[in-house]
Amino acid sequence: MKFLSLFTKAPQHQRFTYKPRFYDSQKEEMLERESRIKKEIEHERGIVTESQGEYRSRIAGSFHAARKRSQPTSSTNATMIRLGVLLFLSVFIIAFMTWGKPVLYSLFLFIPVYFYLKFKK
């Protein structure tokens, strides 16, 4: 239960205003025809104007293309690395349980050789 306070306002009911929107297909078609005719007239006169809608669509297309380009390569590489690490650890654990400490010592021998061969270039 909330105690009344002198310094805060009491909560009031939430007001809801609903303004319905209507779709007029004839008006939509008329506006589309007018814009198409205006573009044709500007094109004939040689006036080059870039409308707001075209600019927005190019920006959205650029973001979509960039996301599409960058996504598959990073997720595929990360998945392959995780799979490789998981496979290596599982094989190492099985070998360690089977043969014991010699597997651990061979791992300590294998790591420097691997890094030497990798960075030898």
ZIFENPE-V83058 format. One record per residue. N is the residue number from 1. PHI is phi in whole degrees, -180 to 180 (* if undefined). OMEGA is omega in degrees with one decimal (none if undefined). BURIAL is b if it has 9 or more other ideal C-beta (glycine too) atoms within 8 Angstrom, else e. Layout:
BEGIN
n: [N:N]
phi: [PHI:PHI]
omega: [OMEGA:OMEGA]
burial: [BURIAL:BURIAL]
END
This chain:
BEGIN
n: [1:2:3:4:5:6:7:8:9:10:11:12:13:14:15:16:17:18:19:20:21:22:23:24:25:26:27:28:29:30:31:32:33:34:35:36:37:38:39:40:41:42:43:44:45:46:47:48:49:50:51:52:53:54:55:56:57:58:59:60:61:62:63:64:65:66:67:68:69:70:71:72:73:74:75:76:77:78:79:80:81:82:83:84:85:86:87:88:89:90:91:92:93:94:95:96:97:98:99:100:101:102:103:104:105:106:107:108:109:110:111:112:113:114:115:116:117:118:119:120:121]
phi: [*:-92:-88:-70:-127:-82:-102:-118:-86:-74:-67:-115:-69:-83:-92:-128:-117:-117:-116:-69:-111:-114:-107:-112:-68:-65:-66:-62:-64:-64:-64:-66:-63:-62:-66:-65:-66:-62:-65:-64:-65:-65:-67:-67:-78:88:-84:-107:-126:-108:-78:-64:-64:-66:-63:-65:-67:-67:-64:-62:-65:-66:-64:-64:-66:-65:-66:-68:-70:-85:-70:-65:-68:-70:-70:-68:-63:-64:-66:-66:-65:-61:-64:-64:-65:-63:-64:-62:-65:-66:-65:-63:-65:-63:-66:-65:-70:-81:-106:86:-64:-58:-67:-65:-67:-68:-65:-65:-81:-72:-61:-64:-65:-62:-67:-64:-68:-71:-100:-67:-59]
omega: [-177.5:176.5:178.1:-178.9:179.3:-172.2:-179.6:178.5:176.4:179.8:179.4:-179.2:-177.9:179.7:-178.1:177.0:-178.5:176.8:-177.3:176.5:-179.7:179.4:177.7:-175.1:179.6:179.1:178.4:178.7:179.9:179.3:178.5:177.5:179.9:-179.5:178.5:179.4:178.3:178.2:178.7:179.5:178.4:178.8:178.1:-179.3:-180.0:178.5:-179.6:175.7:179.9:-178.2:-176.8:-178.2:179.1:-179.8:179.4:-178.7:177.6:178.8:180.0:178.3:178.6:178.6:179.9:-179.6:179.8:178.9:-179.2:179.7:-171.6:-172.4:-172.5:-176.5:-176.8:-178.0:179.8:179.2:-179.3:179.4:-180.0:178.7:178.3:179.5:178.6:179.4:179.3:178.7:179.6:-179.5:-180.0:177.7:178.8:-179.7:178.4:179.6:179.6:179.0:-178.7:-172.8:175.0:-172.0:178.1:177.0:179.1:178.4:178.3:175.6:178.3:176.3:-175.8:-175.5:178.7:178.7:179.0:180.0:176.8:179.5:-179.0:-175.3:-178.1:-177.3:none]
burial: [e:e:e:e:e:e:e:e:e:e:e:e:e:e:e:e:e:e:e:e:e:e:e:e:e:e:e:b:e:e:e:e:e:e:e:e:e:e:b:e:e:b:e:e:e:e:e:e:e:e:e:e:e:e:b:e:e:e:e:e:e:e:e:e:e:e:e:e:e:e:e:e:e:e:e:e:e:e:e:e:e:e:e:e:e:e:e:e:e:e:e:b:e:e:b:b:e:e:e:e:e:e:b:b:e:e:b:e:e:e:e:e:e:e:e:e:e:e:e:e:e]
END
